[in-house]
């Protein structure tokens, strides 16, 4: 079951990468991050508030955090489908929504990782910080490689070694490999 869930997360991230325009991201990046932070914090605070309502079944912080973490992730698949059907996916506002959804989903996964720390016995302080460091470290490092070095390596090192009629297949194999 965990394997199926991991494939689902991989598919979600792949879908978000397909719908994300890197050139537009440079223009809308700061606003998308702020939108995602506000959306995640509002959902988290709402969930925390609902978790502490008398008679709701959970009055401890971990239970309330779980409620807030459930509200936090957005649905990029639904947002992309709606934006695409309305023919606004490739507009600046559409890309802002997609970028915000991607960041929002990453923040939701970080919240779930932190929630996992709450249920472990004797967590160290670093265990609470590690999901942030790992997520944003990978995002910055792999994002930088994906924008700068990887296209250069594919275009100038890998593809010249192949016949031109195999370029499309090789690019597809690299994307899913």
C-alpha positions as a printed Julia matrix, in Angstrom:
177×3 Matrix{Float64}:
   0.0    0.0     0.0
   2.88   2.37    0.78
   4.37   1.63   -2.63
   1.11   2.57   -4.34
   1.01   5.79   -2.31
   4.58   6.62   -3.33
   3.7    6.08   -6.99
   0.73   8.4    -6.51
   2.97  11.12   -5.05
   5.42  10.62   -7.91
   2.59  10.97  -10.41
   1.36  14.13   -8.7
   4.79  15.72   -8.82
   5.24  14.66  -12.45
   1.89  16.17  -13.37
   2.72  19.4   -11.59
   6.03  19.63  -13.42
   4.3   19.15  -16.76
   1.87  22.0   -16.13
   4.49  24.38  -14.72
   6.08  26.9   -17.09
   9.56  27.75  -15.8
   9.69  31.13  -17.58
   6.39  32.16  -15.98
   7.61  30.84  -12.63
  10.42  33.38  -12.65
   7.81  36.14  -12.93
   5.26  34.75  -10.48
   7.52  32.85   -8.06
   7.36  35.22   -5.1
   3.6   35.71   -5.37
   3.06  31.95   -5.74
   5.09  31.23   -2.62
   3.21  33.88   -0.65
  -0.15  32.52   -1.87
   0.86  28.99   -0.91
   2.11  30.08    2.52
  -1.11  31.97    3.22
  -3.23  29.05    2.02
  -1.29  26.52    4.06
  -1.22  28.67    7.21
  -4.93  29.47    6.96
  -5.78  25.78    6.52
  -3.43  24.79    9.34
  -4.86  27.39   11.73
  -8.4   26.39   10.81
  -7.6   22.75   11.45
  -5.86  23.56   14.72
  -8.87  25.6    15.81
 -11.29  22.82   14.87
  -9.13  20.28   16.68
  -9.44  22.17   19.94
 -13.23  22.54   19.83
 -14.67  20.86   22.93
 -16.22  17.51   22.08
 -14.32  17.18   18.78
 -12.4   14.18   20.05
  -8.96  15.7    20.02
  -7.74  18.26   22.46
  -4.01  17.71   22.17
  -1.7   19.51   19.8
  -0.77  16.46   17.68
  -4.42  15.63   16.94
  -5.19  19.23   16.06
  -2.1   19.4    13.85
  -3.34  16.29   12.05
  -6.64  18.02   11.33
  -4.8   21.08   10.0
  -2.44  18.96    7.92
  -5.43  17.31    6.27
  -6.76  20.7     5.16
  -3.43  22.02    3.89
  -2.69  20.31    0.53
  -4.39  21.68   -2.54
  -5.52  19.59   -5.48
  -3.25  20.42   -8.38
  -4.92  17.83  -10.6
  -8.33  19.44  -10.18
  -6.94  22.98  -10.49
  -5.02  22.12  -13.66
  -8.06  20.43  -15.2
 -10.32  23.4   -14.43
  -7.77  25.93  -15.68
  -7.2   23.88  -18.83
 -10.91  23.55  -19.59
 -11.29  27.29  -19.12
  -8.29  27.83  -21.43
  -6.41  29.9   -18.84
  -3.78  27.33  -17.85
  -1.04  28.94  -19.93
  -1.84  32.5   -18.9
   0.1   34.3   -16.15
  -2.75  33.89  -13.65
  -3.1   30.19  -14.53
   0.61  29.62  -14.03
   0.44  31.55  -10.74
  -2.28  29.17   -9.52
  -0.34  26.11  -10.69
   2.91  27.3    -9.08
   1.06  28.13   -5.87
  -0.53  24.67   -5.87
   2.86  23.0    -6.32
   4.35  24.93   -3.38
   1.19  24.32   -1.36
   1.47  20.57   -1.97
   5.14  20.6    -0.94
   4.21  22.44    2.26
   1.44  19.9     2.88
   3.94  17.05    2.55
   6.26  18.85    4.98
   3.38  19.14    7.46
   2.72  15.41    7.15
   6.42  14.7     7.78
   6.32  16.91   10.88
   3.16  15.12   12.01
   5.1   11.88   11.7
   7.71  13.33   14.09
   4.99  14.05   16.67
   4.0   10.39   16.85
   7.55   9.11   17.37
   8.87   8.59   20.85
  11.55  11.01   22.03
  11.92  13.18   18.92
  15.03  15.32   18.76
  14.69  19.04   17.92
  16.47  18.41   14.62
  13.73  15.93   13.65
  11.27  18.83   13.45
  13.6   20.91   11.23
  14.75  18.08    8.98
  11.62  17.99    6.72
  12.06  21.71    5.95
  15.76  21.37    5.22
  15.35  18.27    3.09
  12.37  19.58    1.1
  13.67  23.03    0.35
  17.22  21.76   -0.1
  16.08  19.29   -2.73
  13.76  21.86   -4.3
  16.5   24.47   -4.62
  19.27  22.06   -5.63
  17.29  19.96   -8.09
  15.41  23.01   -9.39
  18.7   24.72  -10.11
  20.03  21.63  -11.87
  16.79  21.23  -13.81
  16.9   24.79  -15.09
  20.61  25.16  -15.76
  22.69  22.0   -16.12
  20.31  19.18  -17.08
  18.97  20.84  -20.28
  22.54  21.65  -21.31
  23.69  18.05  -20.71
  20.73  16.62  -22.61
  21.05  19.05  -25.52
  24.83  19.04  -25.91
  26.01  15.69  -24.53
  23.29  13.04  -24.8
  21.26  13.96  -27.87
  24.22  14.56  -30.24
  25.26  10.92  -29.68
  21.91   9.69  -31.05
  20.41   9.74  -34.51
  17.96  12.64  -34.91
  14.95  10.33  -35.33
  15.63   8.93  -31.81
  15.74  12.34  -30.06
  12.07  12.36  -29.11
  12.19   8.8   -27.73
  15.4    9.54  -25.81
  13.92  12.69  -24.3
  10.83  10.74  -23.24
  13.01   7.98  -21.73
  15.08  10.56  -19.8
  11.92  12.18  -18.46
  10.57   8.88  -17.12
  13.93   7.23  -16.4
